[in-house]
């Protein structure tokens, strides 16, 4: 036990995810993003093809009560709200995601978060970070996939966002 505690104490900075999809709004609970690239099956596509997802606002929330009466959205759980906007800043979509799994790749300096919308549907969010500066440089979102865990073969769309200033 002593050695385990010693290892965790010495290397605790390498444990867990780094960054969050929120926080670039300056208040620590909101993130503002602008679509910079769109990919379909790994190949670049026109950004205009994703016209309903030109801008993204990410926010933090906590579940007040279990209106659906399912364990997945129990009271007090921390979740993220992903609100999408078109070029005219009109709301187009809104998704609620509960963090289900995460990973940090030291080599690529990317944090991957798998958010679930319910028991069987979820999506992946990957953060590219400049760790020395402490900033997130890109947010990559996958399409919504019917899977309890992330499956690369279902990840056919990729929305790549860069941080931006508040736009609404």
Beta strands, then each sheet from edge to edge (+ up, - down):
strand 1: 30-40
strand 2: 43-45
strand 3: 55-62
strand 4: 78-85
strand 5: 91-105
strand 6: 110-116
strand 7: 121-130
strand 8: 135-142
strand 9: 145-146
strand 10: 157-163
sheet 1: 2+ 1- 3+ 4- 5+ 6- 7+ 8- 10+
sheet 2: 2+ 1- 3+ 4- 5+ 6- 7+ 9-
end
